[in-house]
């Protein structure tokens, strides 16, 4: 969350960048340039990729990571980009939608993104570059780790801890007081009722599909 208007560059040209840009502009920032692996970008002008961003860095007040964390592969890609941003000392402001409800005592790390309709309750802590997507709910005293994505409509109960580089899928629910390790993946619609170790993956049974019968 920033108090003054800034000129921001985006890394990542897919659909998620449109959500990022919309909220950045609603906060008064200017977003005109995208740096991506491909020139077909959703927001503004394509300016090249990381080497080009380094060359252009003086043009911007900050950089926003606009690569969505929709899978383990995407989470790893985000982690590599975060490491690159840190190595080069590029400032990355947090962006919080004006249509989110965030308690004033919530701690928000650099590069975090909070979308429309999100609710974050008292004394929660949001890690660096975490993503809370549309209508997610995070309970009081919960810790969301660095580069963790809480997907649209997910619910995380109070006093939970979710480790870094994790993914909580759309409409998933996590019981209050649980600890989920680093690199955890919670599938869409899952109900998590117990602690999960590092790198655990859970999917709802409804997602287990039997092979189609062979033709007679």
C-alpha positions as protocol buffer text, in pm:
chain_id: "A"
residue {
  index: 1
  type: UNK
  ca { x: 0 y: 0 z: 0 }
}
residue {
  index: 2
  type: UNK
  ca { x: 150 y: 332 z: -95 }
}
residue {
  index: 3
  type: UNK
  ca { x: 51 y: 685 z: 1 }
}
residue {
  index: 4
  type: UNK
  ca { x: 177 y: 872 z: -307 }
}
residue {
  index: 5
  type: UNK
  ca { x: 123 y: 820 z: -679 }
}
residue {
  index: 6
  type: UNK
  ca { x: 401 y: 629 z: -850 }
}
residue {
  index: 7
  type: UNK
  ca { x: 495 y: 523 z: -1201 }
}
residue {
  index: 8
  type: UNK
  ca { x: 502 y: 143 z: -1200 }
}
residue {
  index: 9
  type: UNK
  ca { x: 627 y: -120 z: -1443 }
}
residue {
  index: 10
  type: UNK
  ca { x: 472 y: -466 z: -1466 }
}
residue {
  index: 11
  type: UNK
  ca { x: 654 y: -798 z: -1497 }
}
residue {
  index: 12
  type: UNK
  ca { x: 417 y: -1041 z: -1667 }
}
residue {
  index: 13
  type: UNK
  ca { x: 182 y: -980 z: -1956 }
}
residue {
  index: 14
  type: UNK
  ca { x: -105 y: -1225 z: -1896 }
}
residue {
  index: 15
  type: UNK
  ca { x: -457 y: -1172 z: -1771 }
}
residue {
  index: 16
  type: UNK
  ca { x: -351 y: -1128 z: -1408 }
}
residue {
  index: 17
  type: UNK
  ca { x: -169 y: -811 z: -1509 }
}
residue {
  index: 18
  type: UNK
  ca { x: -506 y: -653 z: -1595 }
}
residue {
  index: 19
  type: UNK
  ca { x: -622 y: -703 z: -1235 }
}
residue {
  index: 20
  type: UNK
  ca { x: -295 y: -560 z: -1104 }
}
residue {
  index: 21
  type: UNK
  ca { x: -311 y: -256 z: -1333 }
}
residue {
  index: 22
  type: UNK
  ca { x: -675 y: -182 z: -1250 }
}
residue {
  index: 23
  type: UNK
  ca { x: -605 y: -167 z: -877 }
}
residue {
  index: 24
  type: UNK
  ca { x: -280 y: 24 z: -920 }
}
residue {
  index: 25
  type: UNK
  ca { x: -462 y: 289 z: -1124 }
}
residue {
  index: 26
  type: UNK
  ca { x: -745 y: 303 z: -871 }
}
residue {
  index: 27
  type: UNK
  ca { x: -478 y: 391 z: -613 }
}
residue {
  index: 28
  type: UNK
  ca { x: -358 y: 676 z: -832 }
}
residue {
  index: 29
  type: UNK
  ca { x: -52 y: 509 z: -985 }
}
residue {
  index: 30
  type: UNK
  ca { x: 49 y: 519 z: -1351 }
}
residue {
  index: 31
  type: UNK
  ca { x: 87 y: 183 z: -1527 }
}
residue {
  index: 32
  type: UNK
  ca { x: 185 y: 203 z: -1894 }
}
residue {
  index: 33
  type: UNK
  ca { x: 466 y: -48 z: -1953 }
}
residue {
  index: 34
  type: UNK
  ca { x: 492 y: -427 z: -1934 }
}
residue {
  index: 35
  type: UNK
  ca { x: 804 y: -644 z: -1937 }
}
residue {
  index: 36
  type: UNK
  ca { x: 732 y: -1001 z: -2038 }
}
residue {
  index: 37
  type: UNK
  ca { x: 871 y: -1309 z: -2211 }
}
residue {
  index: 38
  type: UNK
  ca { x: 639 y: -1245 z: -2508 }
}
residue {
  index: 39
  type: UNK
  ca { x: 521 y: -923 z: -2676 }
}
residue {
  index: 40
  type: UNK
  ca { x: 149 y: -1007 z: -2658 }
}
residue {
  index: 41
  type: UNK
  ca { x: 76 y: -815 z: -2339 }
}
residue {
  index: 42
  type: UNK
  ca { x: -256 y: -722 z: -2180 }
}
residue {
  index: 43
  type: UNK
  ca { x: -154 y: -386 z: -2035 }
}
residue {
  index: 44
  type: UNK
  ca { x: 16 y: -91 z: -2199 }
}
residue {
  index: 45
  type: UNK
  ca { x: 333 y: -115 z: -2408 }
}
residue {
  index: 46
  type: UNK
  ca { x: 564 y: -414 z: -2438 }
}
residue {
  index: 47
  type: UNK
  ca { x: 916 y: -303 z: -2345 }
}
residue {
  index: 48
  type: UNK
  ca { x: 1113 y: -629 z: -2353 }
}
residue {
  index: 49
  type: UNK
  ca { x: 1202 y: -848 z: -2058 }
}
residue {
  index: 50
  type: UNK
  ca { x: 1431 y: -838 z: -1757 }
}
residue {
  index: 51
  type: UNK
  ca { x: 1746 y: -697 z: -1918 }
}
residue {
  index: 52
  type: UNK
  ca { x: 1535 y: -421 z: -2072 }
}
residue {
  index: 53
  type: UNK
  ca { x: 1375 y: -346 z: -1735 }
}
residue {
  index: 54
  type: UNK
  ca { x: 1716 y: -306 z: -1578 }
}
residue {
  index: 55
  type: UNK
  ca { x: 1813 y: -64 z: -1850 }
}
residue {
  index: 56
  type: UNK
  ca { x: 1490 y: 133 z: -1802 }
}
residue {
  index: 57
  type: UNK
  ca { x: 1472 y: 119 z: -1422 }
}
residue {
  index: 58
  type: UNK
  ca { x: 1528 y: 492 z: -1377 }
}
residue {
  index: 59
  type: UNK
  ca { x: 1195 y: 556 z: -1551 }
}
residue {
  index: 60
  type: UNK
  ca { x: 996 y: 393 z: -1270 }
}
residue {
  index: 61
  type: UNK
  ca { x: 928 y: 439 z: -901 }
}
residue {
  index: 62
  type: UNK
  ca { x: 853 y: 71 z: -857 }
}
residue {
  index: 63
  type: UNK
  ca { x: 794 y: -268 z: -1015 }
}
residue {
  index: 64
  type: UNK
  ca { x: 493 y: -495 z: -969 }
}
residue {
  index: 65
  type: UNK
  ca { x: 509 y: -872 z: -1016 }
}
residue {
  index: 66
  type: UNK
  ca { x: 207 y: -953 z: -1232 }
}
residue {
  index: 67
  type: UNK
  ca { x: 266 y: -1326 z: -1285 }
}
residue {
  index: 68
  type: UNK
  ca { x: -22 y: -1521 z: -1131 }
}
residue {
  index: 69
  type: UNK
  ca { x: 44 y: -1807 z: -888 }
}
residue {
  index: 70
  type: UNK
  ca { x: -204 y: -2056 z: -1032 }
}
residue {
  index: 71
  type: UNK
  ca { x: 8 y: -2373 z: -1007 }
}
residue {
  index: 72
  type: UNK
  ca { x: 324 y: -2505 z: -845 }
}
residue {
  index: 73
  type: UNK
  ca { x: 513 y: -2427 z: -1163 }
}
residue {
  index: 74
  type: UNK
  ca { x: 386 y: -2068 z: -1156 }
}
residue {
  index: 75
  type: UNK
  ca { x: 473 y: -2032 z: -787 }
}
residue {
  index: 76
  type: UNK
  ca { x: 831 y: -2145 z: -865 }
}
residue {
  index: 77
  type: UNK
  ca { x: 851 y: -1899 z: -1154 }
}
residue {
  index: 78
  type: UNK
  ca { x: 735 y: -1620 z: -923 }
}
residue {
  index: 79
  type: UNK
  ca { x: 998 y: -1721 z: -664 }
}
residue {
  index: 80
  type: UNK
  ca { x: 1272 y: -1694 z: -927 }
}
residue {
  index: 81
  type: UNK
  ca { x: 1149 y: -1349 z: -1030 }
}
residue {
  index: 82
  type: UNK
  ca { x: 1133 y: -1234 z: -667 }
}
residue {
  index: 83
  type: UNK
  ca { x: 1494 y: -1345 z: -619 }
}
residue {
  index: 84
  type: UNK
  ca { x: 1589 y: -1148 z: -931 }
}
residue {
  index: 85
  type: UNK
  ca { x: 1408 y: -837 z: -806 }
}
residue {
  index: 86
  type: UNK
  ca { x: 1587 y: -866 z: -471 }
}
residue {
  index: 87
  type: UNK
  ca { x: 1929 y: -911 z: -632 }
}
residue {
  index: 88
  type: UNK
  ca { x: 1884 y: -593 z: -830 }
}
residue {
  index: 89
  type: UNK
  ca { x: 1728 y: -391 z: -549 }
}
residue {
  index: 90
  type: UNK
  ca { x: 1416 y: -294 z: -742 }
}
residue {
  index: 91
  type: UNK
  ca { x: 1145 y: -142 z: -517 }
}
residue {
  index: 92
  type: UNK
  ca { x: 816 y: -334 z: -519 }
}
residue {
  index: 93
  type: UNK
  ca { x: 521 y: -162 z: -350 }
}
residue {
  index: 94
  type: UNK
  ca { x: 231 y: -353 z: -203 }
}
residue {
  index: 95
  type: UNK
  ca { x: -104 y: -290 z: -374 }
}
residue {
  index: 96
  type: UNK
  ca { x: -428 y: -314 z: -176 }
}
residue {
  index: 97
  type: UNK
  ca { x: -760 y: -262 z: -351 }
}
residue {
  index: 98
  type: UNK
  ca { x: -967 y: 27 z: -220 }
}
residue {
  index: 99
  type: UNK
  ca { x: -1255 y: -220 z: -227 }
}
residue {
  index: 100
  type: UNK
  ca { x: -1085 y: -463 z: 13 }
}
residue {
  index: 101
  type: UNK
  ca { x: -1151 y: -460 z: 388 }
}
residue {
  index: 102
  type: UNK
  ca { x: -817 y: -475 z: 568 }
}
residue {
  index: 103
  type: UNK
  ca { x: -785 y: -417 z: 942 }
}
residue {
  index: 104
  type: UNK
  ca { x: -557 y: -121 z: 1016 }
}
residue {
  index: 105
  type: UNK
  ca { x: -320 y: -335 z: 1224 }
}
residue {
  index: 106
  type: UNK
  ca { x: -250 y: -588 z: 947 }
}
residue {
  index: 107
  type: UNK
  ca { x: 119 y: -606 z: 849 }
}
residue {
  index: 108
  type: UNK
  ca { x: 169 y: -613 z: 471 }
}
residue {
  index: 109
  type: UNK
  ca { x: 498 y: -709 z: 308 }
}
residue {
  index: 110
  type: UNK
  ca { x: 657 y: -548 z: 3 }
}
residue {
  index: 111
  type: UNK
  ca { x: 511 y: -662 z: -327 }
}
residue {
  index: 112
  type: UNK
  ca { x: 194 y: -807 z: -174 }
}
residue {
  index: 113
  type: UNK
  ca { x: -129 y: -780 z: -373 }
}
residue {
  index: 114
  type: UNK
  ca { x: -479 y: -767 z: -219 }
}
residue {
  index: 115
  type: UNK
  ca { x: -765 y: -779 z: -472 }
}
residue {
  index: 116
  type: UNK
  ca { x: -1124 y: -654 z: -469 }
}
residue {
  index: 117
  type: UNK
  ca { x: -1356 y: -794 z: -205 }
}
residue {
  index: 118
  type: UNK
  ca { x: -1084 y: -944 z: 14 }
}
residue {
  index: 119
  type: UNK
  ca { x: -1127 y: -934 z: 393 }
}
residue {
  index: 120
  type: UNK
  ca { x: -821 y: -946 z: 618 }
}
residue {
  index: 121
  type: UNK
  ca { x: -890 y: -940 z: 990 }
}
residue {
  index: 122
  type: UNK
  ca { x: -705 y: -804 z: 1291 }
}
residue {
  index: 123
  type: UNK
  ca { x: -334 y: -869 z: 1344 }
}
residue {
  index: 124
  type: UNK
  ca { x: -291 y: -1084 z: 1034 }
}
residue {
  index: 125
  type: UNK
  ca { x: 49 y: -1072 z: 863 }
}
residue {
  index: 126
  type: UNK
  ca { x: 82 y: -1086 z: 485 }
}
residue {
  index: 127
  type: UNK
  ca { x: 423 y: -1188 z: 356 }
}
residue {
  index: 128
  type: UNK
  ca { x: 625 y: -1035 z: 76 }
}
residue {
  index: 129
  type: UNK
  ca { x: 475 y: -1087 z: -269 }
}
residue {
  index: 130
  type: UNK
  ca { x: 180 y: -1287 z: -138 }
}
residue {
  index: 131
  type: UNK
  ca { x: -143 y: -1267 z: -339 }
}
residue {
  index: 132
  type: UNK
  ca { x: -489 y: -1252 z: -187 }
}
residue {
  index: 133
  type: UNK
  ca { x: -725 y: -1280 z: -480 }
}
residue {
  index: 134
  type: UNK
  ca { x: -1086 y: -1171 z: -518 }
}
residue {
  index: 135
  type: UNK
  ca { x: -1316 y: -1229 z: -217 }
}
residue {
  index: 136
  type: UNK
  ca { x: -1062 y: -1432 z: -17 }
}
residue {
  index: 137
  type: UNK
  ca { x: -1100 y: -1413 z: 362 }
}
residue {
  index: 138
  type: UNK
  ca { x: -807 y: -1426 z: 605 }
}
residue {
  index: 139
  type: UNK
  ca { x: -883 y: -1455 z: 976 }
}
residue {
  index: 140
  type: UNK
  ca { x: -730 y: -1273 z: 1271 }
}
residue {
  index: 141
  type: UNK
  ca { x: -368 y: -1341 z: 1368 }
}
residue {
  index: 142
  type: UNK
  ca { x: -308 y: -1550 z: 1058 }
}
residue {
  index: 143
  type: UNK
  ca { x: 32 y: -1548 z: 887 }
}
residue {
  index: 144
  type: UNK
  ca { x: 44 y: -1583 z: 508 }
}
residue {
  index: 145
  type: UNK
  ca { x: 396 y: -1663 z: 392 }
}
residue {
  index: 146
  type: UNK
  ca { x: 604 y: -1494 z: 127 }
}
residue {
  index: 147
  type: UNK
  ca { x: 496 y: -1566 z: -232 }
}
residue {
  index: 148
  type: UNK
  ca { x: 187 y: -1756 z: -120 }
}
residue {
  index: 149
  type: UNK
  ca { x: -133 y: -1725 z: -322 }
}
residue {
  index: 150
  type: UNK
  ca { x: -478 y: -1739 z: -163 }
}
residue {
  index: 151
  type: UNK
  ca { x: -714 y: -1790 z: -458 }
}
residue {
  index: 152
  type: UNK
  ca { x: -1058 y: -1634 z: -517 }
}
residue {
  index: 153
  type: UNK
  ca { x: -1319 y: -1719 z: -257 }
}
residue {
  index: 154
  type: UNK
  ca { x: -1084 y: -1912 z: -29 }
}
residue {
  index: 155
  type: UNK
  ca { x: -1126 y: -1895 z: 350 }
}
residue {
  index: 156
  type: UNK
  ca { x: -838 y: -1913 z: 598 }
}
residue {
  index: 157
  type: UNK
  ca { x: -943 y: -1927 z: 963 }
}
residue {
  index: 158
  type: UNK
  ca { x: -794 y: -1729 z: 1247 }
}
residue {
  index: 159
  type: UNK
  ca { x: -448 y: -1806 z: 1391 }
}
residue {
  index: 160
  type: UNK
  ca { x: -342 y: -2013 z: 1091 }
}
residue {
  index: 161
  type: UNK
  ca { x: 10 y: -2015 z: 950 }
}
residue {
  index: 162
  type: UNK
  ca { x: 67 y: -2085 z: 582 }
}
residue {
  index: 163
  type: UNK
  ca { x: 428 y: -2127 z: 476 }
}
residue {
  index: 164
  type: UNK
  ca { x: 604 y: -1955 z: 190 }
}
residue {
  index: 165
  type: UNK
  ca { x: 555 y: -2053 z: -176 }
}
residue {
  index: 166
  type: UNK
  ca { x: 218 y: -2219 z: -113 }
}
residue {
  index: 167
  type: UNK
  ca { x: -106 y: -2218 z: -312 }
}
residue {
  index: 168
  type: UNK
  ca { x: -456 y: -2229 z: -163 }
}
residue {
  index: 169
  type: UNK
  ca { x: -704 y: -2300 z: -442 }
}
residue {
  index: 170
  type: UNK
  ca { x: -1036 y: -2130 z: -517 }
}
residue {
  index: 171
  type: UNK
  ca { x: -1311 y: -2185 z: -258 }
}
residue {
  index: 172
  type: UNK
  ca { x: -1081 y: -2389 z: -32 }
}
residue {
  index: 173
  type: UNK
  ca { x: -1136 y: -2366 z: 345 }
}
residue {
  index: 174
  type: UNK
  ca { x: -869 y: -2397 z: 613 }
}
residue {
  index: 175
  type: UNK
  ca { x: -981 y: -2462 z: 971 }
}
residue {
  index: 176
  type: UNK
  ca { x: -870 y: -2208 z: 1230 }
}
residue {
  index: 177
  type: UNK
  ca { x: -543 y: -2261 z: 1414 }
}
residue {
  index: 178
  type: UNK
  ca { x: -378 y: -2489 z: 1157 }
}
residue {
  index: 179
  type: UNK
  ca { x: -21 y: -2473 z: 1031 }
}
residue {
  index: 180
  type: UNK
  ca { x: 54 y: -2548 z: 667 }
}
residue {
  index: 181
  type: UNK
  ca { x: 418 y: -2590 z: 571 }
}
residue {
  index: 182
  type: UNK
  ca { x: 612 y: -2435 z: 289 }
}
residue {
  index: 183
  type: UNK
  ca { x: 535 y: -2528 z: -70 }
}
residue {
  index: 184
  type: UNK
  ca { x: 188 y: -2664 z: 12 }
}
residue {
  index: 185
  type: UNK
  ca { x: -80 y: -2696 z: -257 }
}
residue {
  index: 186
  type: UNK
  ca { x: -446 y: -2705 z: -153 }
}
residue {
  index: 187
  type: UNK
  ca { x: -677 y: -2794 z: -441 }
}
residue {
  index: 188
  type: UNK
  ca { x: -993 y: -2614 z: -540 }
}
residue {
  index: 189
  type: UNK
  ca { x: -1276 y: -2656 z: -290 }
}
residue {
  index: 190
  type: UNK
  ca { x: -1077 y: -2862 z: -37 }
}
residue {
  index: 191
  type: UNK
  ca { x: -1158 y: -2848 z: 334 }
}
residue {
  index: 192
  type: UNK
  ca { x: -833 y: -2861 z: 532 }
}
residue {
  index: 193
  type: UNK
  ca { x: -896 y: -2999 z: 881 }
}
residue {
  index: 194
  type: UNK
  ca { x: -543 y: -3087 z: 993 }
}
residue {
  index: 195
  type: UNK
  ca { x: -191 y: -2949 z: 973 }
}
residue {
  index: 196
  type: UNK
  ca { x: 4 y: -3018 z: 654 }
}
residue {
  index: 197
  type: UNK
  ca { x: 381 y: -3071 z: 620 }
}
residue {
  index: 198
  type: UNK
  ca { x: 610 y: -2898 z: 374 }
}
residue {
  index: 199
  type: UNK
  ca { x: 534 y: -2970 z: 7 }
}
residue {
  index: 200
  type: UNK
  ca { x: 207 y: -3150 z: 80 }
}
residue {
  index: 201
  type: UNK
  ca { x: -59 y: -3156 z: -191 }
}
residue {
  index: 202
  type: UNK
  ca { x: -426 y: -3228 z: -129 }
}
residue {
  index: 203
  type: UNK
  ca { x: -711 y: -3252 z: -379 }
}
residue {
  index: 204
  type: UNK
  ca { x: -1084 y: -3311 z: -327 }
}
residue {
  index: 205
  type: UNK
  ca { x: -1191 y: -3667 z: -400 }
}
residue {
  index: 206
  type: UNK
  ca { x: -1434 y: -3535 z: -659 }
}
residue {
  index: 207
  type: UNK
  ca { x: -1131 y: -3446 z: -872 }
}
residue {
  index: 208
  type: UNK
  ca { x: -1028 y: -3814 z: -898 }
}
residue {
  index: 209
  type: UNK
  ca { x: -1186 y: -3918 z: -1227 }
}
residue {
  index: 210
  type: UNK
  ca { x: -1207 y: -4282 z: -1334 }
}
residue {
  index: 211
  type: UNK
  ca { x: -1080 y: -4368 z: -1683 }
}
residue {
  index: 212
  type: UNK
  ca { x: -1343 y: -4358 z: -1956 }
}
residue {
  index: 213
  type: UNK
  ca { x: -1475 y: -4703 z: -2053 }
}
residue {
  index: 214
  type: UNK
  ca { x: -1336 y: -4849 z: -2372 }
}
residue {
  index: 215
  type: UNK
  ca { x: -1580 y: -4870 z: -2667 }
}
residue {
  index: 216
  type: UNK
  ca { x: -1749 y: -5208 z: -2702 }
}
